[in-house]
């Protein structure tokens, strides 16, 4: 659950894409458009990724979005994720085709980002 000043704004989740490979996918939903573009999702996913890498024996974490969701792609960029795949014209919405975009981060990239953050603190 994502709570901001006593109000539930959304949820984060995860599921195993392939547990034997230690490959986890994450998700986030912010319930109201008024919560978008305020850094809430970036902060929530940063905390969620930290928690998952800290508590589970993961090799990678990823998520999928669509090319029409520029905010979600920017969140991945801010978190140090890489665009790993683009599946062309995989999503149809409101009369238009969009690409599916897969973002991901390896444990060693997360660890390097944490060390960089510790140095700046």
TILOKOL-247371 format. One record per residue (C-alpha): x, y, z; residue in one letter. Coordinates in Angstrom, 2 decimals, padded with zeros to 5 digits. Example, Ala and Ser with C-alpha at 12.3 -4.5 7.8 and 13.67 -1.06 7.14 Angstrom:
TILOKOL-247371
<kollum c1="012.30" c2="-004.50" c3="007.80" resn="A"/>
<kollum c1="013.67" c2="-001.06" c3="007.14" resn="S"/>
***
This chain:
TILOKOL-247371
<kollum c1="000.00" c2="000.00" c3="000.00" resn="X"/>
<kollum c1="001.23" c2="003.52" c3="-000.81" resn="X"/>
<kollum c1="000.15" c2="005.93" c3="001.89" resn="X"/>
<kollum c1="000.81" c2="009.68" c3="001.77" resn="X"/>
<kollum c1="-000.08" c2="011.80" c3="004.80" resn="X"/>
<kollum c1="-002.60" c2="009.25" c3="006.04" resn="X"/>
<kollum c1="-004.31" c2="008.73" c3="002.66" resn="X"/>
<kollum c1="-003.95" c2="005.56" c3="000.59" resn="X"/>
<kollum c1="-002.78" c2="006.66" c3="-002.88" resn="X"/>
<kollum c1="-002.04" c2="003.30" c3="-004.48" resn="X"/>
<kollum c1="-000.40" c2="-000.10" c3="-004.28" resn="X"/>
<kollum c1="002.80" c2="-001.84" c3="-005.28" resn="X"/>
<kollum c1="003.00" c2="-005.53" c3="-006.11" resn="X"/>
<kollum c1="005.24" c2="-008.27" c3="-007.44" resn="X"/>
<kollum c1="005.01" c2="-011.66" c3="-009.07" resn="X"/>
<kollum c1="007.53" c2="-014.24" c3="-010.17" resn="X"/>
<kollum c1="008.14" c2="-014.16" c3="-013.90" resn="X"/>
<kollum c1="010.39" c2="-017.18" c3="-013.45" resn="X"/>
<kollum c1="011.16" c2="-018.12" c3="-009.85" resn="X"/>
<kollum c1="013.90" c2="-020.72" c3="-010.59" resn="X"/>
<kollum c1="015.83" c2="-017.92" c3="-012.34" resn="X"/>
<kollum c1="015.07" c2="-015.46" c3="-009.50" resn="X"/>
<kollum c1="013.36" c2="-013.11" c3="-011.97" resn="X"/>
<kollum c1="010.72" c2="-010.91" c3="-010.41" resn="X"/>
<kollum c1="008.32" c2="-008.44" c3="-012.02" resn="X"/>
<kollum c1="006.88" c2="-005.48" c3="-010.11" resn="X"/>
<kollum c1="003.87" c2="-003.26" c3="-010.56" resn="X"/>
<kollum c1="002.44" c2="-000.02" c3="-009.24" resn="X"/>
<kollum c1="-000.97" c2="001.62" c3="-009.39" resn="X"/>
<kollum c1="-001.67" c2="005.16" c3="-008.23" resn="X"/>
<kollum c1="-005.44" c2="005.36" c3="-007.82" resn="X"/>
<kollum c1="-006.04" c2="009.00" c3="-008.70" resn="X"/>
<kollum c1="-004.58" c2="011.15" c3="-011.47" resn="X"/>
<kollum c1="-003.95" c2="013.86" c3="-008.87" resn="X"/>
<kollum c1="-001.20" c2="011.63" c3="-007.45" resn="X"/>
<kollum c1="000.60" c2="011.38" c3="-010.79" resn="X"/>
<kollum c1="003.63" c2="013.51" c3="-011.64" resn="X"/>
<kollum c1="004.43" c2="014.33" c3="-008.02" resn="X"/>
<kollum c1="007.26" c2="011.85" c3="-007.41" resn="X"/>
<kollum c1="005.07" c2="009.52" c3="-005.34" resn="X"/>
<kollum c1="005.45" c2="006.59" c3="-007.74" resn="X"/>
<kollum c1="009.20" c2="007.04" c3="-008.08" resn="X"/>
<kollum c1="009.68" c2="007.10" c3="-004.31" resn="X"/>
<kollum c1="007.34" c2="004.14" c3="-003.77" resn="X"/>
<kollum c1="009.08" c2="002.01" c3="-006.40" resn="X"/>
<kollum c1="012.54" c2="002.96" c3="-005.10" resn="X"/>
<kollum c1="011.53" c2="001.79" c3="-001.61" resn="X"/>
<kollum c1="009.82" c2="-001.32" c3="-003.02" resn="X"/>
<kollum c1="012.83" c2="-002.31" c3="-005.13" resn="X"/>
<kollum c1="015.15" c2="-001.77" c3="-002.15" resn="X"/>
<kollum c1="012.93" c2="-003.95" c3="000.03" resn="X"/>
<kollum c1="012.68" c2="-006.73" c3="-002.55" resn="X"/>
<kollum c1="016.41" c2="-006.84" c3="-003.30" resn="X"/>
<kollum c1="017.18" c2="-006.71" c3="000.44" resn="X"/>
<kollum c1="014.78" c2="-009.49" c3="001.48" resn="X"/>
<kollum c1="014.71" c2="-011.87" c3="-001.51" resn="X"/>
<kollum c1="017.50" c2="-013.70" c3="-003.37" resn="X"/>
<kollum c1="016.83" c2="-011.90" c3="-006.65" resn="X"/>
<kollum c1="019.01" c2="-011.58" c3="-009.72" resn="X"/>
<kollum c1="016.76" c2="-009.06" c3="-011.49" resn="X"/>
<kollum c1="013.62" c2="-006.98" c3="-011.16" resn="X"/>
<kollum c1="011.60" c2="-005.67" c3="-014.07" resn="X"/>
<kollum c1="008.28" c2="-004.28" c3="-015.18" resn="X"/>
<kollum c1="006.35" c2="-003.71" c3="-018.38" resn="X"/>
<kollum c1="004.55" c2="-000.59" c3="-019.48" resn="X"/>
<kollum c1="003.45" c2="000.84" c3="-022.80" resn="X"/>
<kollum c1="004.95" c2="003.56" c3="-024.96" resn="X"/>
<kollum c1="001.96" c2="005.81" c3="-024.26" resn="X"/>
<kollum c1="002.95" c2="005.97" c3="-020.58" resn="X"/>
<kollum c1="005.94" c2="008.33" c3="-020.72" resn="X"/>
<kollum c1="005.80" c2="008.94" c3="-016.96" resn="X"/>
<kollum c1="006.34" c2="005.28" c3="-016.17" resn="X"/>
<kollum c1="009.27" c2="005.09" c3="-018.58" resn="X"/>
<kollum c1="010.81" c2="008.16" c3="-016.87" resn="X"/>
<kollum c1="010.35" c2="006.48" c3="-013.46" resn="X"/>
<kollum c1="012.39" c2="003.51" c3="-014.69" resn="X"/>
<kollum c1="015.09" c2="005.83" c3="-016.01" resn="X"/>
<kollum c1="015.24" c2="007.70" c3="-012.66" resn="X"/>
<kollum c1="015.57" c2="004.42" c3="-010.80" resn="X"/>
<kollum c1="018.50" c2="003.32" c3="-012.98" resn="X"/>
<kollum c1="016.56" c2="000.71" c3="-014.93" resn="X"/>
<kollum c1="017.36" c2="-000.14" c3="-018.51" resn="X"/>
<kollum c1="014.96" c2="-000.43" c3="-021.42" resn="X"/>
<kollum c1="015.45" c2="-004.11" c3="-022.20" resn="X"/>
<kollum c1="012.82" c2="-004.73" c3="-024.84" resn="X"/>
<kollum c1="010.32" c2="-002.98" c3="-027.03" resn="X"/>
<kollum c1="007.60" c2="-005.07" c3="-028.61" resn="X"/>
<kollum c1="006.20" c2="-003.03" c3="-031.46" resn="X"/>
<kollum c1="002.48" c2="-002.38" c3="-031.79" resn="X"/>
<kollum c1="001.64" c2="-004.82" c3="-029.00" resn="X"/>
<kollum c1="-001.03" c2="-002.70" c3="-027.31" resn="X"/>
<kollum c1="-004.12" c2="-001.20" c3="-028.87" resn="X"/>
<kollum c1="-005.77" c2="001.72" c3="-027.09" resn="X"/>
<kollum c1="-008.26" c2="004.32" c3="-028.23" resn="X"/>
<kollum c1="-007.85" c2="003.50" c3="-031.90" resn="X"/>
<kollum c1="-004.04" c2="003.52" c3="-031.87" resn="X"/>
<kollum c1="-001.29" c2="000.92" c3="-031.51" resn="X"/>
<kollum c1="001.47" c2="001.37" c3="-028.91" resn="X"/>
<kollum c1="004.65" c2="-000.53" c3="-028.15" resn="X"/>
<kollum c1="005.08" c2="-002.62" c3="-025.03" resn="X"/>
<kollum c1="008.21" c2="-001.49" c3="-023.16" resn="X"/>
<kollum c1="010.08" c2="-003.74" c3="-020.71" resn="X"/>
<kollum c1="012.32" c2="-002.11" c3="-018.13" resn="X"/>
<kollum c1="014.71" c2="-003.97" c3="-015.83" resn="X"/>
<kollum c1="017.50" c2="-003.79" c3="-013.30" resn="X"/>
<kollum c1="020.07" c2="-006.36" c3="-012.21" resn="X"/>
<kollum c1="021.10" c2="-006.81" c3="-008.58" resn="X"/>
<kollum c1="024.62" c2="-005.52" c3="-009.30" resn="X"/>
<kollum c1="023.18" c2="-002.34" c3="-010.84" resn="X"/>
<kollum c1="020.98" c2="-001.81" c3="-007.77" resn="X"/>
<kollum c1="023.99" c2="-002.34" c3="-005.48" resn="X"/>
<kollum c1="026.07" c2="000.17" c3="-007.46" resn="X"/>
<kollum c1="023.21" c2="002.72" c3="-007.29" resn="X"/>
<kollum c1="022.96" c2="002.23" c3="-003.51" resn="X"/>
<kollum c1="026.70" c2="002.75" c3="-003.08" resn="X"/>
<kollum c1="026.54" c2="005.93" c3="-005.18" resn="X"/>
<kollum c1="023.64" c2="007.18" c3="-003.02" resn="X"/>
<kollum c1="025.59" c2="006.43" c3="000.17" resn="X"/>
<kollum c1="028.59" c2="008.42" c3="-001.12" resn="X"/>
<kollum c1="026.36" c2="011.43" c3="-001.95" resn="X"/>
<kollum c1="024.62" c2="011.34" c3="001.47" resn="X"/>
***
